[in-house]
Amino acid sequence: MKRRTLLALVIPALVVAIVALVAGHYYVARIPLRLDVDEVESVREAMELSRLIRTGEKLVSMSMAVVATALLFATVVVLLHISKLPRVEAWRQHVFARTKTENKDLIILAAGLGVCVFAAGMLLFLSNARNTRPVGDEISYLEAAIDARVRYGVAGFAGALYSGRWPEHNRNPLYIWMLMPLASRSVEFFVKARLLTSILAAVSLVTVFLVTWKLFSAPVALLVLFFFSLNSTFASFSSAIGSEVLLVSLVMGSFYFTVQGLEKERGLWAAGALAGLAYMAKLPGLLLPVAFLLTAFVVWRHRALRKRAFYMYFIAFAVAASPLLARNTIRYGNPISNYNFALFWLDSRVQTDTVAFREGRTGLRPYLERSSIADIGQRLAEGSEVLVSSVALEASPMQRGFFFLGTNRGYPLRRWSGYILLAIA
């Protein structure tokens, strides 16, 4: 690619990005406040202000989506130009000459990967365009990041965790920590946080593909990426304010290094560190060391206790998760204390208003003291009945469908469609 061609493509893309960014700031400054809607006396004026708010939020979202698309295009063009440089060409030929994959396989692999990434990108774009305002947990994450930045600052957040001052008992701190540099009381914070999640989603796609390719083969990696990238639930989380897509990358990375470590007894420290970060991101990350413990005894049996790598995993996990483990121990007296664990032992949501619950003092012992064997059995039976249907739906590779067609949900497919397609493939 000639330099003139490079400039002819990159400069307009950068201009589009700058114009869209300026337009986004312009719309942000002119969005009415929700407080203005509450203060007007006329219902018609309130409806008009609400309409202006919705329109402004959509324009800001679309502006930021255009910024991201233009910058992505410019980046791809620059990378293509770099790949054509003589030194880079020589390096590529040297690397490919040492791989066992034939050129034909590489071309097919690159084409399949490109199609999957393009489709995933389109879903991300549509999902971002539809997510015009924070709801539910998104609001909680944004408020937590703003509160943490105001009270401790980005650099002081680690000290707040190690000293037990950070009170958030439900959402683990890693994703909040990543949001803190962007935190501000503005619509821009929501848009930037949403784009951060989309970047993390792109990283998770690449991680899933690379891990599957390394552990299995290129065709398997493409098949997995196909189902994963077009899953409507993944696309929805990829534009939402939450730690789910961050957890995907960390879990897949930990899984890869665990498999490699069990075979070659090296790299388990990396698996433990990524597992610790996964726990820092979201509570299910705590399952990784449990899974490793069971797997290690199955693979190595009693010899596991004599292996240095076995202990390195747990040391690395403890170091990576130490901010959260320290906060839980100091503040709640339990290194793995969590809001959801506390909910597990409650009989009613009303109990969430008690002082004992807020201080993390609800658990197994109080539950056993107030419950009979019959009560426990009935509760397990009712929960199992709900669990069967939920597992059947969540385990389906496609879940609720592929595409966004005019609604916030995907096109409705029966839950068994995913299993049928997977069996055919």
N, C-alpha and C positions, 0 to 999 in steps of 0.2 A: 504494500500500500504506500503510495507516494505521500510526501508531506502535505502537498496541497489538498489531496483527497482527505487526509486525516483532519486538517484544519477545517475543511468544508463541512465535515460531518460533526466534529466535536464542538466547534464554536456555536453553531445554531442550537445544538442540544443544550449547551450551557446557558445560552440566552433564554431559551424556553424555560429552563429551570429557574433562572433568576426572576423572570417575569412572573412565573407561577408563584414563587416564594413571596414576591412583593404583593401580588394579588391576594395571597393567603393572609398576609399581615393586614392588608387593607380591609378584608372582610371581617377579620377578627376584631378590629377596632370598632366596627360598625354593628356588631351583633348586640341587640338589646339585652340587658340583664334580666334574669328571672324576677328580680326584685321589682323591676319596672312593671312587669305584668301584674304583680300583686297589688301595686299601688294605683293602677288606673281604675276609674269608677265605671266606665262603660264596658259591657261585655264585648261589644264589637271591637273596641280598641284593644282589649286583652287578646281577642282572637287574632287580630292583625299583628300584634307584637309576637305572639306565639308563632305565627306563620313566618314572620321575618327571622325569628330565631332559628327555626328549622331550615329555612332557606340558606341563612348564613352559615350554619354548621355544615350543610351539604357542600356549599361552595368552598369552604375551608378544606374539607376532607378531599374534595376533588383536586384542589390546587396542590395539596401536599402529595397526592397520588401522582400528579403530573410531574412534580419535582423529582420524586423517586424514580419514575420511569425515564425521564430525560437523563438523570445522572447515571442510571444503570446502562442506558444506551451509550452514553459517552465513555463509560468505563469499559464496556465490551469492545468498542472501536479501538480504544487505546491499547487494550490487551491484545487484540488482533494485530495491531501495528507492531507491538513489541515482539510478538511471536514470529514475525517475519524478519526480524533482525538477524544478521549472519551468525552471531554468537549464540543466540537463542536457538536458531535452526540447528546448529551443530550440536548443542546440548540435547535437544529433543531426539535427534537421530541417534545419539550415543545412548540415551535412556531406552528408546524403543528397541535398539539392537540387543539390549540385555534382557528384555522381557520375553516371556514364553508365549505371549499372545501374538497371533498373526495380525498383519495389517488389516485384513478383511474383517476380523473380529473387532478390531479397534474402531473401524469405520461404522460398523453396525452398532457397536456400543455407544459411540459418540452421538449417532443419529437418534437412538432410542432415548438416551439421556437428555438430549436437546428437546425432544417432543414432550417428555415428562415434565421437565423444568418449565417449558413454555406453558403447558396446561396448568401447572401449579401456579405459575405467575399470574395467569389470567384469573384463576380463582381468588388469589390473594388480592388482586386489583378490585374485583367485584365485591369481595368481602369487606375490604377497606372502605369502598364507596358506600356500602350499606350501613356501616357502623358509624352513625353520625353523632351519637351521644353515649356517655358512659352509663352503665346500668349495673345493679347488683354488686358483685365482687370488684368490678372495675372501679367503682367509686371508692370502695374501701382501699384498694391498692393506691389510687391516686392520693387520697387523703393521708394514708400512712406515709407515703414518700414525702409529701409536703411537710407533714408534722415532723418527720425524722430530720429533714434538712433544716427546718427552722430551729429545732431544739438542739441538734448535735452537729450538724454539718456533715458533708460527705466523709471527711477525714476523721471526724470524731465518732462516727457511727460504730466502728469496731469497739471503741472504749465503752460506749453505751451498752453493747452486747456483753462484753466481758465483765462489766460491773453489775449487770442485771437490771439496768435502768430502763431498757426498752420494754414496754409493756405488752406489745402485740402478741397475743397468744394463739391466734388462728393461722395467720399467713407467715410462712417462714421468710427470713430476711434477705436472701440473696437477690431475688428479683426486685424487691423494694430498694435495695442498695443500688442496683443498676438504674433504677428510675430517678434516684435522688439528684444526679447532675442536671436532669431535665426539669425538675420540679418547679412549678410556679402556679399561682392562682390565675390561670388563663386557659382559654380554649386550646391554645397552642400546646400546652402540656399534654392534653389528651391526644392530640394528633401526633405529636412526637413520640409519646409512649406507645401509641398504636403502631407506628412505623418501626420502633425498636423491636416490638414483638414480631413484626413481619420479617425483619432481618434475622432474628433468632429462629424463625420458622424456616427460612432459607438455609440456615446453617444446619438445622435438624434434618432437612431433606438430604443435604450433601452427606451428613454423617451416616444416616440410614443407608444410603447408597454405597458408600465406601466400606462400611462395616460388613454389609451383606456380600459385597464383591470379594472382600478379603477372606471371609469365612466360608463362602460357598462358590459362586461363579458369577460371571457377567450376566447371563440370562436370568438367573435367580434374582440378582440385584435389580435388574430392569423390571421384573415382574413385581417385586416388593415395592419399588419406587412408584410403579404405575398405580397400584392399589392405595398406597400411602398418600401420594400427592393429590389424587382426585377424590379423596375421602372428604365429604362435606363437613364432618365434625372437625377434622384437622384444619380445613380452610377457615372455618368459623373461629377456632381458637387462634389462628394465625393473625387475626386482626383484632383480637380482644386483649384487654389489659389483664394479663394473668401469666402464671409461670409454667403452664402446661408444655408449651413448645420448648422452653429452656430445659425442662425435665427430660424431654425426648432425647436431646443431644447428649446430655450427661449420662443417662441410663445406657444408651447405645455404646458410648465410649467406655463406660465401666464394664459392660458386658463383653466387649471385644477384648479388653486387656485381661479380664478374668479368664476367658477361654484360652487366650495365649499363655497366661500365667500357669494355668492348670496343666498345660501340655509341656511347657518349657521351664516352668518355675522362675520366670522373670517377668517384670512388668506388673506384678500384683500390687506394687506400691501405687502405680498409676490408677489401677482399678479401684483401690481403696480411696484414693484422693478424689476421684470423680464421683464415687459413691457418697463421700462426705459432702461434696458440693451439691449433689442431687438432693440430699437430705436438707441442705441449707436452702434449696429452692422450693421444695415441696415435701410434705410428710411422707408420701409413698417411697421416697428415696431411702427411707429407713429399712425397707424390705431387702435392699441389695446386700448389706452385710449378713442378714439372716440367710438369704439364698446362698451366699458364698460359703457360710459356715456349714450348711447342710451338704452342699455340693463337694466341699473339700473332704468331708468325712466319707462321702460315697466314693470319691475317686481315689483318695489317698488312705482312707480308713484310719487306723490308729497312728499311721506314720505322719499324719498331718501335724500332730503336736510336736514332732521333731524337726519340722521344716521351718527355716527362718522366714521364707516367703509368706507363710501362713500368718505369722505375727505382724509382718510388715504391712499386710493389707489393713489390719485393724488399727495399727499405729497411724498409717496414712489417713484412714477414715476419721480417726479422732482429731488429728491435727486440722484437716480440712473443715470439719464440722465444729471445731472447738468454740467459735463465737456463740453458736446456738446452744451447744451443750453446756457451756459455762452460764449463759443467761438462764436457761431452764433450771439448772442446779441451784444457782444463787437465788433466783426469784421464786421458784415454785418447788424446790426441793427434790426435783426429779429430772435427770438429764434429758429425757425424751418426753417431757410433759407437753401436751398440746390440747387445744380447744376441742378437737374432734375426739381425742381419747376421753376427755371429760364428759362429752356428750354421750358417749357410748354407755356410761353407767347411770344415766339419768332416767327417771320414770316419766318426766314431763318437761316440756320446754319452759314451763313456769319456773323450774329450778335454776334456770340460767340467770335469774335475777338475784340469786342468793349471794351472800358474801363469800361463802365457802367455794362456790363455783368460780367467782372472779379471782379468788386467790389460789386456784388450782388445787383445792383440797377435796375434790370429789373424785372417787376412784373405785377400785374393786372392793376394798374393805368396807366402806359405807354401804355399797350396794348389797353385799352379802349379808350385812347386819340387818337390813330392812326387807329382804326378799326371801321367800320360801322356795323350796325345790320346785314346787308346782308352778310358781310365778316364773321362775327362770326357764323351765321347760316350755311353757306357753309362749314366752317371748321369743325363744329360739325357733319354735315352729312357725310363728307368724313371720319372722324375719326370713326364714328359709324359703317360704312361699313367694315372697317378693323377690328374693335373690335369684331364683331360677329364671324368671322372665328377664330380669336385668342382665344377667350374664349372657343369655342367648342373644340379646340385642347387641350388647357391647362387643361380643366376640366376633360378630359378623364383620368380614373385611370391609364391607361398604356401608354398614349401619343404615343410615336414613337416606342415602342416595348420593348422586354425583353432583348435580348442577344446581345453581341458584336460578330459579325461574320465577321471578316476580315476587317471591316471598323470602322471609328470613330463613326458611328451612329448605333443605334440598328437595329435589324431585322425589316423591315418595316411592320407594321400592320395598317389596316385602323383605323381611329380615333374612329369609333363606336365600335370596338372590346372590348375596356375596359368597355363600358356601358353594353354590352351584358353579359360579364362574371360576372360583378357586379350584374346584375339582376338575373342571374342564381344562384349565391351564395346566 
